[in-house]
Amino acid sequence: MAKYSKKAGEKVGEAIHEMKAGKLKTGTGKKVTSKKQAIAIGLSEAKEEGAKVPEKKS
């Protein structure tokens, strides 16, 4: 299992909280309804801030 930094975990938690409140939006402005999408947005934001986030497996 991948290891994430504490900051990355906090960002993901914030994103999920915003999604449940209906305030999380995608880049195009649409409302996020998927938990997976909220996690991806949280990890992306954490990576932008320099948190330890593993590379995407494709």
HELIX and SHEET records of a PDB file:
HELIX    1   1 LYS A    6  ALA A   21  1                                  16    
HELIX    2   2 LYS A   35  GLU A   48  1                                  14    
END                                                                             
